Amino acid sequence: MNAAGLGRTINHVMNRSRLVPYGLIALSFVPVVAGAFRVTELASGAPVDDANARFFAQPLPVVLHIIGATVYCLLGAFQFDAVLRRRRPRRHRLAGRVLIPCGLAVALTGIWMAVFYDLPPVDGLGVMVLRLVFGGTMALAIVWGFACVRRRDFTAHRAWMMRAYAIGLGAGTQAFTHLPWLVSGNVPDERGRFVAMAAGWLINLAVAEWFIRRSRRRPAPALVTARPPAPASSTLPG
């Protein structure tokens, strides 16, 4: 491949990577809007009913969960922009220092709410176990990803942070896995709820693992600036 072809290939890969954050933000849309609605409901003193009584009784965990998840999903999406990551590494590091506590807040408050909130009957024992398993896995992935970057193992750092983000973005995919019930106008039973929740997290993790394996097989190209051809000599023969 000549220099021009290589430059076009690199630009194509980089341009595609720049679209990734916007896809992730789009996937975050439903949970971010739902979270904003919940915080507004709590702040405005909306009527208390069976669906929101647990949040009014103990608002701090859910508020921390929503704020942490909003920052984690939206800011975290731009950590996957390969161009931005290479051109502005300091910005990537600063964002990481914000995202680590936000991600841990999401995971730990999710675990707390699964154990201590009075959840609706459809969220049975199976869903609680799912939340404990995936919340714990997310927290461990963040901690391990941080440990990897401290010892400058950037490949492992990216892999573990990608897995953590995939779990954190589970609510976005779960909005789609619940669609069969929403379209039919029915409410899922305990088994259906378990399947829809598990599918959301597992789909995200499967996609994350695919990206991780692909990046290991094909290392990301370095940024290359094509040099213009040297001008022809204008010296006339004497």
C-alpha positions as CSV (number, residue, x, y, z in Angstrom):
1,M,0.0,0.0,0.0
2,N,1.4,3.4,-0.9
3,A,1.5,6.4,1.4
4,A,-1.7,7.9,0.0
5,G,-3.6,4.6,0.4
6,L,-2.3,4.2,4.0
7,G,-3.4,7.7,4.8
8,R,-6.9,7.1,3.5
9,T,-7.2,3.9,5.5
10,I,-6.0,5.5,8.7
11,N,-8.4,8.5,8.2
12,H,-11.3,6.0,7.6
13,V,-10.6,4.1,10.8
14,M,-10.2,7.3,12.9
15,N,-13.4,8.9,11.4
16,R,-15.3,5.7,12.3
17,S,-14.0,5.8,15.9
18,R,-15.2,9.4,16.2
19,L,-18.8,8.2,15.7
20,V,-18.6,5.7,18.6
21,P,-19.3,8.3,21.4
22,Y,-22.5,9.5,19.7
23,G,-23.8,6.0,19.4
24,L,-23.1,5.4,23.1
25,I,-24.8,8.7,24.0
26,A,-27.8,7.7,22.0
27,L,-28.0,4.4,23.8
28,S,-27.8,6.4,27.1
29,F,-30.8,8.6,26.1
30,V,-33.6,6.6,27.8
31,P,-32.0,6.0,31.2
32,V,-30.7,9.5,31.3
33,V,-34.1,11.0,30.6
34,A,-35.7,8.5,33.1
35,G,-33.2,9.5,35.7
36,A,-33.8,13.2,35.2
37,F,-37.5,12.6,35.5
38,R,-37.0,10.7,38.8
39,V,-34.8,13.5,40.3
40,T,-37.3,16.1,39.2
41,E,-40.1,14.0,40.8
42,L,-38.2,13.9,44.1
43,A,-37.2,17.6,44.1
44,S,-40.7,18.8,43.3
45,G,-42.5,16.7,45.9
46,A,-44.6,14.7,43.5
47,P,-47.4,12.5,44.9
48,V,-46.1,9.3,46.6
49,D,-47.4,6.0,45.2
50,D,-46.4,2.4,45.2
51,A,-44.0,3.0,42.3
52,N,-41.9,5.7,43.9
53,A,-42.5,5.3,47.7
54,R,-39.1,3.6,48.2
55,F,-37.3,6.6,46.5
56,F,-39.1,9.2,48.7
57,A,-38.3,7.1,51.8
58,Q,-34.6,7.0,51.1
59,P,-33.7,9.4,48.3
60,L,-29.9,9.6,48.7
61,P,-29.0,6.3,47.1
62,V,-31.1,6.8,44.0
63,V,-30.0,10.4,43.5
64,L,-26.3,9.4,43.8
65,H,-27.1,6.5,41.4
66,I,-28.7,8.7,38.8
67,I,-26.1,11.5,38.9
68,G,-23.3,9.1,38.8
69,A,-24.8,7.1,35.9
70,T,-25.5,10.3,33.9
71,V,-22.0,11.5,34.2
72,Y,-20.5,8.0,33.7
73,C,-22.5,7.3,30.5
74,L,-22.2,10.7,28.8
75,L,-18.6,11.7,29.7
76,G,-17.5,8.1,29.5
77,A,-18.6,7.8,25.9
78,F,-15.9,10.2,24.8
79,Q,-13.2,8.0,26.3
80,F,-13.8,5.7,23.3
81,D,-12.8,8.4,20.8
82,A,-9.4,7.1,19.6
83,V,-8.5,10.4,18.0
84,L,-9.3,12.5,21.1
85,R,-7.5,9.9,23.3
86,R,-4.3,10.2,21.3
87,R,-4.3,13.9,20.6
88,R,-5.4,15.0,24.1
89,P,-4.1,12.4,26.6
90,R,-4.3,14.8,29.5
91,R,-8.0,15.3,28.9
92,H,-8.5,11.5,28.8
93,R,-6.7,11.2,32.2
94,L,-8.7,14.0,33.8
95,A,-12.0,12.5,32.6
96,G,-10.9,9.2,34.0
97,R,-10.4,10.7,37.5
98,V,-14.0,11.9,37.3
99,L,-15.4,8.6,35.9
100,I,-13.8,6.2,38.4
101,P,-15.7,7.6,41.4
102,C,-18.9,8.0,39.3
103,G,-18.7,4.4,38.1
104,L,-18.1,3.1,41.6
105,A,-21.0,5.2,42.9
106,V,-23.3,3.6,40.2
107,A,-22.2,0.1,41.1
108,L,-22.3,0.4,44.9
109,T,-25.6,2.3,45.1
110,G,-27.1,-0.2,42.7
111,I,-26.0,-3.0,45.0
112,W,-27.4,-1.1,48.0
113,M,-30.8,-0.5,46.4
114,A,-31.1,-4.1,45.3
115,V,-30.6,-5.3,48.9
116,F,-32.3,-2.6,51.0
117,Y,-35.1,-1.1,48.9
118,D,-38.6,-2.5,49.0
119,L,-38.7,-3.6,45.4
120,P,-41.8,-4.4,43.4
121,P,-42.8,-8.1,43.2
122,V,-41.7,-8.4,39.6
123,D,-38.1,-7.8,40.7
124,G,-37.8,-11.1,42.5
125,L,-34.8,-12.9,43.9
126,G,-33.4,-13.6,40.5
127,V,-33.2,-9.9,39.5
128,M,-31.7,-9.1,42.8
129,V,-29.0,-11.6,42.3
130,L,-28.4,-10.2,38.8
131,R,-27.9,-6.7,40.2
132,L,-25.5,-8.0,42.9
133,V,-23.5,-9.9,40.3
134,F,-23.2,-7.3,37.7
135,G,-22.9,-4.4,40.2
136,G,-20.0,-6.2,41.9
137,T,-18.4,-7.1,38.6
138,M,-18.6,-3.5,37.5
139,A,-17.0,-2.2,40.7
140,L,-14.2,-4.8,40.4
141,A,-13.6,-4.0,36.7
142,I,-13.2,-0.3,37.6
143,V,-10.8,-1.0,40.4
144,W,-8.8,-3.5,38.3
145,G,-8.7,-1.1,35.4
146,F,-7.3,1.6,37.6
147,A,-4.7,-0.8,39.0
148,C,-3.7,-1.7,35.4
149,V,-3.2,1.9,34.4
150,R,-1.1,2.5,37.5
151,R,1.3,-0.2,36.3
152,R,1.1,1.2,32.7
153,D,-0.6,-1.8,31.3
154,F,-2.8,0.3,29.0
155,T,-4.2,-2.6,27.0
156,A,-5.6,-4.3,30.0
157,H,-6.7,-0.9,31.4
158,R,-8.8,-0.3,28.3
159,A,-10.3,-3.8,28.3
160,W,-11.4,-3.6,31.9
161,M,-12.8,-0.1,31.7
162,M,-14.7,-1.1,28.6
163,R,-16.3,-4.0,30.4
164,A,-17.2,-1.7,33.3
165,Y,-18.8,0.8,30.9
166,A,-20.7,-2.0,29.2
167,I,-22.3,-3.0,32.5
168,G,-22.9,0.6,33.4
169,L,-24.8,1.2,30.1
170,G,-26.9,-1.9,30.7
171,A,-30.0,0.2,31.3
172,G,-29.9,1.6,27.8
173,T,-30.0,-1.9,26.3
174,Q,-32.6,-3.0,28.8
175,A,-34.9,-0.4,27.4
176,F,-34.9,-2.5,24.2
177,T,-35.0,-5.9,25.8
178,H,-38.2,-4.8,27.5
179,L,-39.8,-3.7,24.2
180,P,-41.8,-6.9,23.5
181,W,-43.8,-6.2,26.7
182,L,-44.1,-2.5,26.0
183,V,-45.3,-3.1,22.5
184,S,-47.9,-5.6,23.5
185,G,-49.1,-3.5,26.4
186,N,-48.3,-6.2,29.0
187,V,-46.3,-6.2,32.1
188,P,-43.5,-8.8,32.3
189,D,-43.8,-11.5,35.0
190,E,-40.9,-12.3,37.3
191,R,-39.3,-14.6,34.7
192,G,-39.7,-12.2,31.8
193,R,-38.2,-9.4,33.9
194,F,-35.2,-11.6,34.8
195,V,-34.6,-12.5,31.1
196,A,-34.9,-8.9,29.9
197,M,-32.6,-7.6,32.6
198,A,-30.0,-10.3,32.1
199,A,-30.1,-9.9,28.3
200,G,-29.3,-6.2,28.5
201,W,-26.1,-6.7,30.5
202,L,-25.0,-9.8,28.5
203,I,-25.5,-8.2,25.1
204,N,-23.4,-5.2,26.2
205,L,-20.7,-7.4,27.6
206,A,-20.7,-9.5,24.4
207,V,-20.2,-6.4,22.3
208,A,-17.5,-5.2,24.6
209,E,-15.6,-8.5,24.3
210,W,-15.9,-8.4,20.6
211,F,-14.3,-4.9,20.5
212,I,-11.6,-6.0,22.9
213,R,-10.7,-9.0,20.9
214,R,-10.7,-7.1,17.6
215,S,-8.5,-4.4,19.0
216,R,-6.0,-7.0,20.2
217,R,-5.9,-8.6,16.7
218,R,-5.6,-5.3,14.9
219,P,-3.6,-2.6,16.9
220,A,-4.9,0.9,16.4
221,P,-2.8,2.8,13.9
222,A,-0.9,5.8,15.0
223,L,-1.9,9.2,13.7
224,V,-0.1,10.0,10.5
225,T,0.1,13.3,8.8
226,A,0.7,12.9,5.1
227,R,3.5,15.1,3.8
228,P,3.0,16.9,0.6
229,P,5.3,15.8,-2.2
230,A,8.6,17.8,-2.5
231,P,8.4,20.5,-5.1
232,A,10.2,19.9,-8.3
233,S,13.5,21.8,-8.6
234,S,13.1,25.1,-10.5
235,T,16.9,25.4,-11.2
236,L,17.4,25.8,-14.9
237,P,20.4,24.1,-16.5
238,G,23.3,26.5,-17.0
